[in-house]
């Protein structure tokens, strides 16, 4: 399962609050041929869900969650502002 740092959780919550006004909405980590991405969605059966301050902020489909073991979602400071990054743990 992917690990999410506290700073990344705060950033995800901020992003979600900016994009939607639906208490059931959360961000979903998706995978495609272009790579990983985020989209606004709702929780689906079987999802792994990340919470921050008792709010559901991120859903990851079980198969994707299993493939992301040893990966951490974090935030780096960029010129344009905070940027989400994935960091793979060394083998």
C-alpha positions as CSV (number, residue, x, y, z in Angstrom):
1,X,0.0,0.0,0.0
2,X,1.2,3.5,-0.8
3,X,2.3,5.6,2.2
4,X,1.1,9.3,2.4
5,X,3.1,11.8,4.4
6,X,1.2,14.2,6.7
7,X,2.3,17.1,4.5
8,X,0.9,15.3,1.4
9,X,-2.4,14.6,3.3
10,X,-2.7,18.4,4.0
11,X,-2.0,19.2,0.4
12,X,-4.5,16.6,-0.9
13,X,-7.2,18.0,1.5
14,X,-6.5,21.6,0.3
15,X,-6.7,20.5,-3.4
16,X,-10.0,18.7,-2.7
17,X,-11.5,21.7,-1.0
18,X,-10.5,23.9,-3.9
19,X,-12.1,21.6,-6.5
20,X,-15.4,20.4,-5.0
21,X,-18.1,21.2,-2.5
22,X,-19.4,17.6,-2.1
23,X,-18.8,15.9,1.2
24,X,-18.8,12.5,-0.5
25,X,-16.1,13.5,-3.0
26,X,-12.4,12.6,-2.6
27,X,-9.4,12.4,-4.8
28,X,-8.6,9.1,-6.6
29,X,-5.1,8.0,-7.6
30,X,-5.4,6.6,-11.1
31,X,-3.1,4.7,-13.4
32,X,-3.0,4.9,-17.2
33,X,-0.5,4.3,-20.0
34,X,0.6,8.0,-19.3
35,X,1.4,7.3,-15.7
36,X,-0.3,8.1,-12.4
37,X,-2.8,10.9,-11.9
38,X,-5.5,12.3,-9.6
39,X,-9.2,12.8,-10.3
40,X,-12.2,13.7,-8.3
41,X,-14.4,10.7,-7.5
42,X,-16.3,8.9,-4.8
43,X,-15.3,5.9,-2.7
44,X,-16.0,2.6,-4.4
45,X,-16.2,-0.9,-2.8
46,X,-12.8,-2.4,-2.3
47,X,-10.9,1.0,-2.3
48,X,-8.1,1.7,0.1
49,X,-8.9,5.1,1.6
50,X,-6.6,7.6,3.2
51,X,-8.0,10.0,5.8
52,X,-6.8,13.3,7.2
53,X,-8.4,14.8,10.2
54,X,-11.3,12.2,9.9
55,X,-12.0,13.3,6.3
56,X,-11.6,10.8,3.5
57,X,-9.2,12.5,1.0
58,X,-7.7,9.8,-1.2
59,X,-9.0,6.5,-2.7
60,X,-6.8,3.9,-4.4
61,X,-8.1,0.9,-6.1
62,X,-6.9,-2.3,-4.4
63,X,-4.9,-3.6,-7.3
64,X,-3.1,-0.3,-7.7
65,X,-2.6,0.0,-3.9
66,X,-0.9,-3.4,-3.9
67,X,1.4,-2.5,-6.7
68,X,2.6,0.7,-4.9
69,X,4.1,-1.0,-1.9
70,X,7.2,0.8,-0.8
71,X,6.1,4.1,-2.5
72,X,5.5,7.3,-0.5
73,X,3.4,10.2,-1.7
74,X,5.0,13.4,-0.4
75,X,5.2,17.1,-1.2
76,X,8.2,19.1,-2.6
77,X,8.5,22.8,-2.8
78,X,8.6,24.0,-6.4
79,X,8.7,27.5,-7.9
80,X,5.0,27.2,-8.8
81,X,4.1,26.1,-5.3
82,X,3.8,22.7,-3.5
83,X,4.1,19.7,-5.8
84,X,3.0,16.1,-5.1
85,X,5.8,13.6,-5.7
86,X,6.1,9.8,-5.5
87,X,9.2,8.5,-3.8
88,X,10.2,4.9,-4.1
89,X,12.0,3.3,-1.1
90,X,15.5,2.0,-1.8
91,X,15.6,-1.8,-2.2
